[in-house]
Amino acid sequence: MRFFIAENLPKMDSFMGSIDAYVKLTFNNTKLKTKTYTMKDNRVEWFQEMLIPVTIPIDDDKLKFEIYDEDKIMDELACTVQFSIKSLIKNTEEHKMTKWVNFYGAHNGYSGKNSKLMNANPSDASAWKGRMMIQAWAEDVKYPIFKL
């Protein structure tokens, strides 16, 4: 999995009018995290690769990306997207798939229990929160590893 850029993410830091964004990838109780970059000109550029081992048969079909705003006191979840790992593998077995992925969450400027729920669960969300360009592929290897 490669993370390239994100655009139009919510401005979580009211003082700076920006976001110090990182992506947390969750699969099968394992979490990986990108480096943190500050949004400039409405874009965040990661250009990072993560390798995620998947064993067949697949136990947990959910692959989740969460974008967080890094803060000194407590990081804040900005938005989330989820994939079916089975469909991702099926669509990338013979080639790499590069695409824009849309993120969803609560409307900007709102907080509380319902906002946190919407930011964590895109199916419950009511607002588009930006997009990220990713590249995914699947390959058969003898010794799978996690790698950041």
LUMMARFI-382626 format. One record per residue: residue number from 1; x, y negated, z negated of N, C-alpha, C in turn; residue in three letters; chain. Coordinates in Angstrom, 2 decimals. Atoms other than C-alpha are relative to their C-alpha. Layout:
// residues N
  nr   neast  nnorth     nup  caeast canorth    caup   ceast  cnorth     cup rest kette
 NUM       X       Y       Z       X       Y       Z       X       Y       Z  ALA     A
...
END
This chain:
// residues 148
  nr   neast  nnorth     nup  caeast canorth    caup   ceast  cnorth     cup rest kette
   1    0.85    1.16    0.00    0.00    0.00    0.00    0.90   -1.23    0.00  MET     A
   2   -0.75    1.26   -0.03    1.36   -3.41    0.93   -0.98   -1.15   -0.24  ARG     A
   3    0.75    1.22    0.24    0.05   -6.72   -0.36    0.75   -1.13    0.67  PHE     A
   4   -0.66    1.08   -0.73    0.80   -9.61    1.97   -0.35   -1.36   -0.58  PHE     A
   5    0.40    1.33    0.44   -1.14  -12.80    1.27   -1.45    0.01   -0.46  ILE     A
   6    1.39    0.23    0.38   -4.34  -14.02   -0.36   -0.33   -1.45    0.31  ALA     A
   7    0.45    1.35   -0.32   -6.37  -17.06    0.63   -1.28   -0.31   -0.76  GLU     A
   8    1.24    0.52    0.60   -9.05  -19.17   -1.02   -0.36    0.63   -1.34  ASN     A
   9    0.27   -0.54    1.33   -8.68  -17.64   -4.47   -0.54   -1.12   -0.90  LEU     A
  10    0.55    1.03    0.89  -10.51  -19.43   -7.30    1.11   -0.73   -0.74  PRO     A
  11   -0.97    0.83    0.74   -8.63  -22.28   -8.98   -0.32    0.15   -1.49  LYS     A
  12    0.29   -0.35    1.39   -8.50  -20.90  -12.51    0.64   -0.97   -1.00  MET     A
  13   -0.67    0.95    0.88   -6.11  -23.48  -13.99   -0.54   -1.40    0.30  ASP     A
  14    0.67    1.28   -0.27   -8.20  -26.64  -14.28    0.99   -1.16    0.02  SER     A
  15   -0.97    1.10    0.05   -5.19  -28.85  -15.13    0.78   -0.09    1.31  PHE     A
  16   -0.81   -0.01   -1.23   -3.15  -27.80  -12.07   -0.85    0.21    1.25  MET     A
  17    0.85   -0.26   -1.16   -6.10  -26.89   -9.82    0.54    1.11    0.87  GLY     A
  18   -0.63   -1.09   -0.74   -4.42  -23.62   -8.86   -0.27    1.32   -0.73  SER     A
  19    0.04   -1.30    0.66   -4.00  -19.98   -9.86    1.40    0.59    0.05  ILE     A
  20   -1.27   -0.74    0.07   -0.89  -18.09  -11.00   -0.39    1.47    0.13  ASP     A
  21    0.67   -1.26   -0.30   -2.00  -14.88   -9.33    0.95    1.20    0.04  ALA     A
  22   -0.62   -1.30   -0.20   -0.95  -11.27   -9.60   -1.10    1.01    0.22  TYR     A
  23    0.95   -1.07   -0.27   -2.65   -8.07   -8.46    0.32    1.17   -0.91  VAL     A
  24   -0.13   -1.23    0.78   -3.24   -5.15  -10.80   -0.72    1.09    0.78  LYS     A
  25    0.55   -1.14   -0.72   -3.80   -1.87   -8.96   -0.23    1.11   -1.01  LEU     A
  26    0.32   -1.09    0.93   -5.55    0.91  -10.90   -0.47    1.21    0.79  THR     A
  27    0.40   -1.27   -0.60   -5.79    4.52   -9.79    0.34    1.12   -0.96  PHE     A
  28   -0.23   -1.19    0.84   -6.23    7.67  -11.90    0.67   -0.35   -1.33  ASN     A
  29   -0.54    0.45    1.29   -5.50    5.85  -15.20    1.42   -0.54    0.07  ASN     A
  30   -1.32    0.61   -0.15   -2.26    4.44  -13.79   -0.19   -1.40    0.53  THR     A
  31    0.11    1.40   -0.41   -1.79    0.70  -13.41    1.36   -0.50    0.47  LYS     A
  32   -1.19    0.66   -0.52    0.74   -1.13  -11.28   -0.33   -1.48    0.17  LEU     A
  33    0.23    1.44   -0.05    1.20   -4.90  -11.11    1.03   -0.65    0.92  LYS     A
  34   -0.91    0.76   -0.86    2.66   -7.25   -8.51    0.69   -1.09   -0.82  THR     A
  35   -0.58    1.19    0.61    4.85  -10.22   -9.32   -1.05   -1.10    0.02  LYS     A
  36    0.92    1.13    0.07    3.07  -13.47  -10.17    0.51   -1.14    0.86  THR     A
  37   -0.33    1.15   -0.84    3.00  -16.32   -7.67   -1.09   -1.05   -0.14  TYR     A
  38    0.94    1.11    0.08    1.36  -19.73   -7.85   -0.52   -0.34    1.39  THR     A
  39    0.63    0.33   -1.27   -1.09  -20.62   -5.10    0.48   -1.38    0.47  MET     A
  40   -0.40    1.26   -0.64    0.20  -23.30   -2.72   -0.71   -0.07    1.34  LYS     A
  41    0.74    0.19   -1.25   -1.79  -24.73    0.19   -1.10    1.05    0.15  ASP     A
  42    1.13   -0.95    0.04   -4.65  -22.40   -0.81    0.40    1.43    0.35  ASN     A
  43   -0.49   -1.35   -0.31   -2.46  -19.28   -0.29    0.95    0.49   -1.09  ARG     A
  44   -0.98   -0.67    0.85   -0.57  -16.81   -2.46    0.69    1.03    0.89  VAL     A
  45   -0.76   -0.93   -0.84    2.21  -14.81   -0.78    0.78    0.96   -0.87  GLU     A
  46   -0.69   -1.03    0.79    3.32  -11.52   -2.35    1.03    0.75    0.83  TRP     A
  47   -0.85   -0.86   -0.84    4.80   -9.37    0.43    0.68    1.07   -0.86  PHE     A
  48   -0.46   -1.07    0.87    5.11   -6.45   -2.01   -0.60    1.32    0.41  GLN     A
  49    0.46   -1.35   -0.33    4.78   -2.70   -1.55   -0.11    0.83   -1.27  GLU     A
  50    0.18   -0.94    1.09    3.42   -0.11   -3.98   -0.30    1.37    0.58  MET     A
  51    0.28   -1.38   -0.42    3.48    3.66   -3.51   -0.81    0.68   -1.09  LEU     A
  52    0.91   -0.64    0.94    0.69    5.64   -5.14   -0.14    1.47    0.36  ILE     A
  53    0.17   -1.41   -0.32    0.85    9.45   -5.29   -1.45    0.44   -0.20  PRO     A
  54    1.36   -0.53    0.06   -2.45   11.18   -4.59    0.09    1.50    0.23  VAL     A
  55   -0.01   -1.45   -0.18   -2.90   14.91   -5.10   -1.37    0.45    0.52  THR     A
  56    1.22   -0.55   -0.58   -5.45   16.91   -3.15   -0.29    1.32   -0.71  ILE     A
  57    1.21    0.81   -0.11   -8.13   17.71   -4.24    0.09   -1.23   -0.90  PRO     A
  58   -0.03    1.28    0.70   -8.73   14.16   -5.46   -0.96    0.05   -1.20  ILE     A
  59    0.81    0.01    1.23   -9.95   13.91   -9.07   -0.83   -1.28   -0.11  ASP     A
  60    0.65    1.31    0.15  -10.76   10.20   -9.19    0.06   -0.70    1.34  ASP     A
  61    0.06    0.56   -1.35  -11.90    8.59   -5.95    0.12   -1.52    0.02  ASP     A
  62    0.05    1.45    0.06  -11.71    4.97   -7.14    1.39   -0.63   -0.06  LYS     A
  63   -1.22    0.82   -0.03   -8.83    2.64   -6.22   -0.46   -1.44   -0.19  LEU     A
  64    0.48    1.34    0.33   -9.27   -0.80   -7.78    1.14   -1.01    0.04  LYS     A
  65   -0.91    1.15    0.01   -7.50   -4.11   -7.11   -0.67   -1.10   -0.79  PHE     A
  66    0.50    1.13    0.77   -7.96   -6.90   -9.62    1.01   -1.14    0.14  GLU     A
  67   -0.87    1.17   -0.03   -6.56  -10.41   -9.20   -0.18   -0.74   -1.32  ILE     A
  68   -0.02    0.69    1.28   -5.60  -12.08  -12.46    0.70   -1.35    0.14  TYR     A
  69   -0.71    1.26    0.17   -4.57  -15.61  -13.37    0.86    0.15   -1.24  ASP     A
  70   -0.91   -0.14    1.13   -1.49  -15.41  -15.57    0.06   -1.30   -0.79  GLU     A
  71   -0.07    1.15    0.89   -1.57  -17.75  -18.54    0.86    0.34   -1.19  ASP     A
  72   -0.88   -0.22    1.15    0.63  -18.22  -21.60   -0.73    0.70   -1.15  LYS     A
  73    0.73   -0.58    1.12   -2.09  -17.29  -24.09   -0.63    1.34    0.38  ILE     A
  74    0.67   -1.23   -0.42   -4.21  -14.71  -22.22   -0.29   -0.06    1.49  MET     A
  75    0.29   -0.07   -1.42   -4.44  -13.63  -18.59   -1.50    0.14    0.22  ASP     A
  76    1.44    0.01   -0.27   -7.87  -14.07  -17.01   -0.29    0.70    1.33  GLU     A
  77    0.42   -0.70   -1.21   -9.53  -11.74  -14.50   -0.75   -0.97    0.90  LEU     A
  78    0.64    0.92   -0.94  -10.48  -13.75  -11.40   -1.01    0.71    0.90  ALA     A
  79    0.87   -0.71   -0.93  -12.00  -11.13   -9.08    0.52    1.43    0.21  CYS     A
  80   -0.27   -1.43   -0.13  -12.07   -7.44   -8.13   -0.51    0.52    1.32  THR     A
  81    0.52   -0.77   -1.12  -12.45   -5.09   -5.18    0.33    1.47   -0.27  VAL     A
  82   -0.21   -1.43    0.19  -12.79   -1.29   -5.17   -0.09    0.72    1.33  GLN     A
  83    0.00   -0.83   -1.21  -12.10    1.35   -2.51   -0.22    1.46   -0.38  PHE     A
  84    0.00   -1.45    0.10  -12.80    5.01   -2.05    1.35    0.47    0.53  SER     A
  85   -1.32   -0.47   -0.43   -9.36    6.63   -1.92   -0.15    1.05    1.11  ILE     A
  86    0.22   -1.00   -1.05  -10.81    9.48    0.19   -0.20   -0.65    1.36  LYS     A
  87    0.21    0.66   -1.29  -12.04    7.12    2.90    1.23   -0.74    0.45  SER     A
  88   -1.24    0.67   -0.35   -8.79    5.17    2.77    0.99    0.98    0.63  LEU     A
  89   -0.89   -1.03   -0.55   -6.77    8.36    3.35   -0.50    0.46    1.36  ILE     A
  90    0.59   -0.46   -1.26   -9.15    9.51    6.08    0.26   -0.99    1.13  LYS     A
  91   -0.17    1.03   -1.03   -8.81    6.19    7.95    1.45   -0.35    0.29  ASN     A
  92   -1.40    0.39   -0.20   -5.02    5.95    7.64    0.94    1.18    0.23  THR     A
  93   -0.87   -1.17   -0.13   -3.73    9.50    8.20    0.94   -0.09    1.20  GLU     A
  94   -0.83    0.01   -1.21   -2.41    8.81   11.69    0.64   -1.35    0.29  GLU     A
  95   -0.57    1.32   -0.24   -1.58    5.10   11.52   -0.18   -0.88   -1.24  HIS     A
  96    0.14    0.96    1.09   -1.17    2.16    9.16   -1.19   -0.90    0.30  LYS     A
  97    1.16    0.85   -0.14   -4.30    0.13    8.59    0.30   -1.34   -0.67  MET     A
  98   -0.19    1.34    0.54   -3.87   -3.64    8.14   -1.33   -0.73    0.11  THR     A
  99    1.30    0.67   -0.04   -6.96   -5.62    7.17   -0.11   -1.02   -1.12  LYS     A
 100    0.38    0.94    1.05   -8.41   -8.50    5.20   -1.01    0.67   -0.91  TRP     A
 101    0.91   -0.55    1.00  -10.15   -7.44    1.99   -0.63   -1.17   -0.75  VAL     A
 102    0.72    1.06    0.71  -12.82   -9.68    0.44   -0.13    0.33   -1.47  ASN     A
 103    0.15   -0.13    1.45  -12.93  -10.25   -3.32   -1.25   -0.73   -0.46  PHE     A
 104    1.24    0.57    0.51  -16.06  -10.99   -5.32    0.06   -0.11   -1.52  TYR     A
 105    0.07    0.18    1.44  -16.89  -12.18   -8.82   -1.10   -0.99   -0.34  GLY     A
 106    0.98    1.00    0.44  -18.86  -14.79  -10.76    0.30   -1.33    0.68  ALA     A
 107   -0.20    1.34   -0.54  -19.36  -18.32   -9.47    1.02   -0.75   -0.83  HIS     A
 108   -1.00    0.80    0.71  -16.53  -20.71  -10.37   -0.69   -0.95   -0.96  ASN     A
 109    0.53    0.92    0.99  -17.11  -22.83  -13.44   -0.90    0.65   -1.04  GLY     A
 110    0.83   -0.70    0.97  -19.11  -20.20  -15.32    0.87    0.93   -0.83  TYR     A
 111   -0.73   -0.92    0.87  -17.93  -18.12  -18.26   -1.02    0.76   -0.84  SER     A
 112    0.86   -0.78    0.86  -19.32  -15.66  -20.74   -0.08    1.45    0.43  GLY     A
 113    0.12   -1.45   -0.18  -20.37  -12.02  -20.81   -0.36    0.37    1.44  LYS     A
 114    0.42   -0.33   -1.36  -22.16  -11.99  -17.43    1.08   -0.33    1.04  ASN     A
 115   -1.09    0.36   -0.92  -19.28  -13.78  -15.66    1.11    1.03   -0.04  SER     A
 116   -1.04   -1.02    0.14  -16.77  -11.28  -17.04   -0.44    1.30    0.68  LYS     A
 117    0.54   -1.21   -0.65  -19.01   -8.42  -15.88    0.08   -0.11    1.53  LEU     A
 118   -0.05    0.19   -1.45  -19.26   -9.88  -12.35    1.43    0.00    0.53  MET     A
 119   -1.39    0.02   -0.44  -15.50  -10.50  -12.13    0.63    1.39   -0.01  ASN     A
 120   -0.55   -1.35    0.12  -14.81   -6.88  -13.13   -0.69    1.01    0.91  ALA     A
 121    0.79   -0.94   -0.79  -17.51   -5.22  -11.00   -0.54   -0.68    1.26  ASN     A
 122    0.42    0.71   -1.22  -17.80   -6.44   -7.41   -1.43    0.31    0.44  PRO     A
 123    1.37   -0.33   -0.38  -21.12   -4.63   -6.94   -1.02   -0.85   -0.77  SER     A
 124    0.87    0.87    0.79  -22.61   -6.92   -9.64    0.27   -1.48    0.26  ASP     A
 125   -0.44    1.38   -0.21  -20.92  -10.09   -8.34   -0.98   -0.79    0.86  ALA     A
 126    0.89    0.88   -0.75  -22.73  -13.08   -6.90    0.75   -1.00    0.88  SER     A
 127   -0.74    1.01   -0.75  -19.90  -15.06   -5.27    1.25    0.60    0.66  ALA     A
 128   -1.24   -0.35   -0.70  -17.12  -14.59   -2.71    1.12   -0.79   -0.66  TRP     A
 129   -1.09    0.63    0.75  -13.78  -15.34   -4.41    1.32   -0.04    0.76  LYS     A
 130   -1.22    0.05   -0.78  -11.29  -15.19   -1.55    0.26    1.33    0.70  GLY     A
 131   -0.35   -1.22   -0.73   -9.56  -12.58    0.57    1.49    0.25   -0.06  ARG     A
 132   -1.40   -0.39    0.03   -6.28  -10.68    0.70    0.28    0.93    1.18  MET     A
 133   -0.41   -0.89   -1.08   -4.43   -9.06    3.59    0.84    1.12   -0.59  MET     A
 134   -0.71   -1.18    0.50   -3.32   -5.52    2.78    0.33    0.92    1.18  ILE     A
 135   -0.30   -1.08   -0.95   -1.78   -2.62    4.65    0.01    1.30   -0.79  GLN     A
 136    0.08   -1.29    0.68   -2.57    0.95    3.69    0.38    1.10    0.98  ALA     A
 137   -0.31   -1.17   -0.81   -1.30    4.28    4.95    0.11    1.21   -0.91  TRP     A
 138   -0.12   -1.25    0.74   -1.18    7.90    3.87    1.01    0.89    0.72  ALA     A
 139   -0.95   -0.94   -0.57    1.61   10.39    4.39    0.18    1.18   -0.94  GLU     A
 140   -0.19   -1.22    0.77    2.25   13.93    3.24    1.47    0.08   -0.39  ASP     A
 141   -1.38   -0.09    0.49    5.36   14.16    1.04    0.11    1.15   -1.00  VAL     A
 142   -0.22   -1.14    0.89    6.90   16.96   -0.98   -0.03   -0.42   -1.47  LYS     A
 143   -0.07    0.47    1.38    7.55   14.92   -4.16   -0.57   -1.41   -0.09  TYR     A
 144    0.60    1.34    0.08    5.08   12.04   -4.59    0.48   -0.76   -1.23  PRO     A
 145   -0.45    0.85    1.10    6.14    9.10   -6.78   -0.82   -1.29   -0.03  ILE     A
 146    0.49    1.36    0.12    4.78    5.84   -8.14    1.18   -0.91    0.25  PHE     A
 147   -1.10    0.93   -0.24    6.85    2.94   -6.92   -0.56   -1.39    0.18  LYS     A
 148    0.36    1.39   -0.14    6.61   -0.80   -7.22    1.09   -0.72    0.74  LEU     A
END
